[in-house]
Amino acid sequence: MPASLNAKGTNPSFTVNDLPLSLRFYTEGLGFEIADKNETDGKLTFVSLKAGDARLGIIQDDFAKGRNRVKGVGVRLWLNTQQDIATLAKRVKAAGFALEVEPAPLPWGPMAFAVSDPDGYKITVANVPAN
């Protein structure tokens, strides 16, 4: 039997309806930085984002599967940090985005808040203790 997978990280990628709006959500709202971007015919089509060790790609939907295609259903991205959750939540709101769940302790202890990106991808930001 082959050895188990030994991944060094994960890099999810979300297809989005409005790339500039999603980029603003992830950079101004959550505080990601642009790691790389791609343009096609002078139009932004893909952005690779980073926040600490976390990576995320966002790609402009080409709408080949229809403009009304539902996104984000059944997907939740957990971002673990040791930063102050209330301060991070204020950043999201200051950028003009609403929280779904205000900062509060999770049943198992850490503080967290929840927000959805413009396409409905669910995100929880939790303060977890250092290992």
ABEGO torsion letter per residue (X at the ends): XBBBBBBAEBBBBBBBABAAAAAAAAAAAAGBBBABBBBBGGBBABBBBBBEABBBBBBBBAGAAEAABBBGBGBBBBBBBABBAAAAAAAAAAAGBBBABBBBBBAAGBBBBBBBBAAGBBBBBBBBBBX
